[in-house]
Amino acid sequence: MKRAFYAFACCFFFHLSYGQLYIEPASGLHLQKGSYISVQGDVFSRDNITGDGSLHLNGSNQQLDLNGFSLPFVTLLGDKVHLISHASLSLGIDFQKGNLFTNDNMLLLHEDARITGTTDQHFIHTNGVGRVRKEFRNQLNSFTIPVGSERSFRPVVISAKSGNGIGYVEVANRSERNHLATTGDHLKTYWVIHSNNVDGPVNVVAKYNAASDVEGENSSLAGVAAVSGRIVSEKISLNASSSSITASVQRNAELFAMSQKIGSISRPLMYPNPVTTVAYLQLPSDVTDNASLVVMDANGRAVMRVNQMRFKGLGPVAISLSSLANGYYRLKIGQYTIPFVKQ
């Protein structure tokens, strides 16, 4: 049964329990300190829930639809809670049991919001589209964002300094390898790090599960980041013994790990293939810098040419192929020819 109401507590403990909760627009729900609402079913809100109280979610498979509105605090007591719209928490979330799934939505943690009770069994599942955003003013010191996916806990510890006013850092974990990790050993997961109004780099420590996340040898991995489609390895290190990557990254980056033999490849790599708009080209050391690149169609006609293209020291280079019609092509550079499909 759906209900809309006003809950409060003055100097005493107050508790309401409902199967399903619906907050009407402009209902003015206020939870004072010491009060909480316990819900076993889905929660739908079309207004901000204010105060210092808590929403206790103790169902087995609940939906939390806040439609972008905020509530003070959430306590997870059940099994699974799924966000089906963006949600904001002013004071935070406590994991006593269960897991929170962002799906494609944003979980916004305001300046004073904290996360407690997380373990390798109870954390926030992200898919890379849905993220956790932490707002802060002045300084954010070693704040743990407990993300993971596919039942693997991969938390990120963030430190950063904001500019004037409030800054934020967004974090997500994806349970698949980064598309740039093409050489041998790699992590089968990566992290998306976005930030805004941050003064200087964002300092990150990302932890992975060596038993389930490593393809190949853990000791052969190197921590790297992709910034604007280009691999960057400066100020990034991987500690195999602690299964963690430490990095200082700029505003938007993807943090992952691949073989330490970065750039030591015997043949060219072009990915993705098939390609829709942009492809990344990584070349072996025997290709001369400032070489010319030619793209030929199925009839052997040159349809695209880039003269004196610089490769050395840049890692994978992004090439825009959006102007090409769909079909089969060959990319020729130096002594190498790479067939690919544009779709």
C-alpha positions in Angstrom: 0.0 0.0 0.0 1.3 3.4 -0.9 1.4 6.1 1.7 2.4 9.8 1.9 2.9 11.3 5.4 4.9 13.5 7.7 7.1 11.7 10.3 8.9 13.3 13.2 10.3 12.6 16.6 10.9 14.9 19.6 13.2 13.5 22.3 12.0 9.9 21.7 12.6 7.1 19.3 10.0 7.0 16.4 9.5 4.1 14.0 7.1 3.6 11.1 7.0 0.4 9.0 5.5 0.1 5.5 5.4 -2.5 2.7 5.7 0.3 0.0 6.4 4.0 0.4 5.3 6.7 -1.9 6.1 10.4 -1.2 3.7 12.8 -3.0 5.0 16.1 -4.5 5.2 18.9 -1.9 4.4 16.5 0.9 7.0 18.0 3.2 8.3 14.7 4.7 10.7 15.5 7.5 12.6 12.8 9.6 13.9 14.2 12.8 17.0 12.7 14.5 16.2 9.3 16.1 13.3 8.5 13.7 13.3 6.1 10.8 11.0 4.6 8.3 11.3 0.8 7.7 10.3 -0.3 4.2 10.2 -3.8 2.7 8.9 -2.8 -0.7 9.7 -0.2 -3.3 10.2 3.5 -2.5 9.0 6.3 -4.8 9.6 9.9 -4.0 8.6 13.1 -5.8 9.9 15.5 -3.1 13.0 16.0 -1.0 12.9 14.1 2.4 14.6 16.4 4.9 15.9 16.0 8.5 18.4 13.8 10.2 16.5 10.5 10.3 16.9 7.4 8.2 15.2 5.3 5.7 15.6 1.6 6.5 15.5 -0.7 3.4 15.0 -4.3 4.4 13.4 -6.0 1.4 14.9 -8.7 -0.7 14.9 -6.9 -4.0 13.8 -3.3 -3.7 13.6 -0.4 -6.1 14.6 3.1 -5.0 13.1 5.8 -7.2 13.9 9.3 -5.9 13.7 11.0 -9.3 16.7 13.1 -8.4 15.3 14.2 -5.1 17.3 13.8 -1.8 16.9 12.1 1.5 19.1 12.3 4.5 20.3 8.7 5.3 19.8 5.2 4.1 20.4 2.0 6.1 20.6 -1.2 4.1 19.2 -4.2 6.0 17.9 -6.4 3.1 19.5 -8.0 0.1 19.5 -5.8 -3.0 18.5 -2.2 -3.6 18.3 -0.9 -7.2 18.4 2.7 -8.2 16.0 3.3 -11.0 16.6 7.1 -11.1 19.3 9.5 -9.8 19.4 9.8 -6.0 21.0 12.2 -3.5 22.0 11.6 0.1 22.7 14.5 2.4 24.1 12.4 5.3 25.1 9.1 3.8 24.5 5.4 3.8 25.2 2.5 6.1 25.6 -1.1 4.9 24.4 -3.5 7.6 23.6 -6.0 4.9 23.0 -6.3 1.2 24.2 -4.3 -1.8 23.2 -1.2 -3.7 23.1 -1.2 -7.5 23.3 2.1 -9.3 22.4 0.6 -12.8 22.7 3.6 -15.2 22.0 6.2 -12.5 24.1 8.6 -10.3 24.3 8.3 -6.6 25.2 11.7 -5.3 26.8 12.1 -1.8 26.6 15.6 -0.5 29.4 17.4 1.3 28.5 15.9 4.7 27.6 12.4 3.5 29.5 9.4 4.7 29.5 5.7 3.8 29.9 3.1 6.6 29.6 -0.6 7.1 31.0 -1.7 3.7 32.8 -5.0 3.3 33.8 -7.2 0.4 30.3 -8.6 0.5 28.4 -5.3 0.9 29.1 -2.4 -1.4 27.9 -0.3 -4.3 27.7 -2.1 -7.7 28.4 0.2 -10.7 28.3 -0.6 -14.4 30.5 2.4 -15.6 27.4 4.4 -16.8 26.0 4.7 -13.3 28.5 6.3 -10.9 29.0 7.5 -7.3 29.7 11.3 -7.0 31.2 12.7 -3.8 30.9 16.4 -3.3 33.4 18.2 -1.0 34.6 21.7 -0.1 38.3 22.6 0.3 39.8 19.2 1.0 38.8 15.6 0.5 41.1 13.3 2.5 41.3 9.6 1.9 37.6 9.1 1.3 36.7 5.5 0.3 34.1 5.0 -2.4 33.1 1.4 -2.1 32.5 0.4 -5.7 32.6 -2.9 -7.4 30.8 -5.1 -9.9 30.1 -8.7 -10.6 30.3 -9.6 -6.9 33.9 -8.3 -6.8 34.7 -5.4 -4.3 37.1 -2.9 -5.9 37.1 0.2 -3.7 38.7 3.5 -4.6 40.3 5.9 -2.0 40.2 9.5 -3.2 42.1 12.6 -2.0 41.6 15.9 -3.8 41.5 19.7 -3.3 38.6 21.8 -4.6 38.7 25.1 -6.2 36.4 27.9 -5.0 33.2 26.4 -3.7 32.2 22.8 -3.9 34.1 20.3 -6.1 33.3 16.7 -6.8 34.8 13.4 -7.8 32.9 10.7 -9.6 33.9 7.0 -9.5 32.7 3.9 -11.3 34.0 0.4 -11.7 33.4 -1.8 -14.8 33.7 -5.6 -14.8 35.5 -5.7 -18.1 39.0 -4.9 -19.3 39.7 -1.5 -20.7 39.7 -1.6 -24.5 43.3 -0.2 -24.6 44.6 -3.1 -22.5 45.6 -5.2 -25.6 49.0 -6.5 -24.8 49.2 -9.8 -22.9 48.6 -9.6 -19.2 45.9 -7.2 -18.0 43.2 -6.5 -15.5 39.7 -7.7 -16.4 38.3 -4.5 -14.8 38.9 -0.8 -14.8 37.8 2.4 -13.0 36.3 5.6 -14.4 37.4 8.7 -12.6 35.7 12.1 -13.4 36.1 15.3 -11.4 35.0 19.0 -11.6 36.2 22.1 -9.8 39.3 20.4 -8.5 42.5 22.2 -7.9 45.3 19.9 -9.2 45.2 16.2 -9.8 42.9 13.7 -8.1 45.0 11.2 -6.0 43.6 7.7 -6.3 44.2 4.3 -4.8 42.2 1.6 -6.5 42.1 -1.9 -5.2 41.4 -5.0 -7.2 41.0 -8.7 -6.5 44.1 -10.6 -7.8 42.4 -14.0 -7.7 39.5 -13.0 -10.0 40.6 -9.8 -11.9 44.0 -10.6 -13.3 44.4 -12.2 -16.7 47.9 -13.6 -16.8 50.6 -12.8 -14.2 49.9 -10.2 -11.5 53.6 -9.4 -11.1 53.9 -8.4 -14.8 51.2 -5.7 -14.6 51.8 -2.0 -14.8 49.2 0.7 -13.8 48.3 3.1 -16.6 45.5 5.5 -17.4 43.7 6.6 -20.5 43.3 10.3 -20.8 41.5 11.5 -24.0 42.1 8.1 -25.5 45.8 8.1 -25.0 47.7 5.9 -22.6 49.5 7.8 -19.7 51.9 6.0 -17.3 53.4 8.9 -15.5 52.6 9.2 -11.8 50.9 5.8 -11.8 52.2 2.7 -10.1 50.9 -0.8 -9.4 51.7 -2.8 -6.2 51.1 -6.4 -7.0 51.6 -7.5 -3.4 48.7 -5.3 -2.2 46.7 -5.6 -5.4 46.4 -1.8 -5.7 47.0 1.0 -8.2 48.1 4.4 -7.0 47.7 7.3 -9.4 47.5 11.1 -9.8 45.0 11.7 -12.6 43.6 14.7 -14.3 40.0 15.7 -14.6 38.7 12.7 -16.6 40.6 9.4 -16.9 40.1 5.6 -17.0 42.4 3.8 -14.7 43.5 0.2 -15.5 46.5 -2.1 -15.8 48.2 -4.0 -18.6 51.5 -5.7 -19.3 54.7 -3.8 -18.3 55.8 -4.3 -21.9 53.9 -1.2 -23.0 54.8 -0.3 -26.5 57.0 -3.5 -26.9 54.8 -5.1 -29.6 55.9 -7.0 -32.7 52.9 -6.1 -34.9 50.5 -3.1 -35.2 47.4 -3.0 -33.0 44.2 -1.3 -34.2 41.2 -1.3 -31.9 38.3 -1.4 -31.9 37.8 -3.4 -35.0 35.1 -3.0 -36.4 35.2 0.7 -35.7 32.4 3.2 -35.7 34.0 6.6 -35.3 37.5 6.6 -33.7 40.1 3.9 -33.8 43.3 3.6 -31.7 46.6 2.7 -33.4 49.6 1.3 -31.5 52.7 0.6 -33.6 55.9 -1.4 -33.1 59.2 0.4 -32.7 60.4 -0.4 -36.3 57.8 2.0 -37.8 59.6 5.3 -38.6 58.3 8.4 -36.8 56.5 10.9 -39.1 55.5 8.1 -41.4 52.5 8.5 -43.8 49.2 6.7 -43.1 47.0 5.6 -46.0 43.5 4.1 -45.8 42.3 2.2 -48.9 38.9 0.9 -49.8 38.0 -2.5 -51.0 39.0 -1.5 -54.6 42.4 -0.3 -53.5 41.7 3.4 -53.9 43.2 5.7 -51.3 40.3 7.4 -49.5 42.2 8.9 -46.6 45.8 10.0 -46.1 47.7 11.5 -43.2 51.2 12.7 -44.0 54.1 12.8 -41.5 52.1 11.4 -38.6 54.0 11.4 -35.3 53.8 8.2 -33.3 56.9 7.7 -31.1 56.4 8.4 -27.4 52.7 8.9 -27.7 51.4 5.4 -27.0 48.1 4.6 -28.9 47.1 7.4 -31.3 43.5 8.2 -31.9 42.4 8.3 -35.6 39.0 9.7 -36.6 37.4 7.5 -39.3 33.9 8.9 -39.0 34.0 10.3 -42.5 34.3 6.9 -44.1 31.3 5.0 -45.4 30.5 1.7 -43.9 32.5 -1.1 -45.5 35.8 -3.0 -45.7 39.2 -1.1 -45.7 42.9 -1.5 -45.3 45.1 0.8 -43.4 48.7 0.9 -44.6 51.6 2.4 -42.6 55.3 1.6 -43.2 55.6 -2.1 -44.2 52.4 -3.0 -42.4 48.8 -3.3 -43.7 45.9 -3.7 -41.3 42.4 -4.8 -42.6 39.5 -3.3 -40.7 35.7 -2.8 -41.0 33.9 0.5 -40.7 30.3 0.2 -39.4 
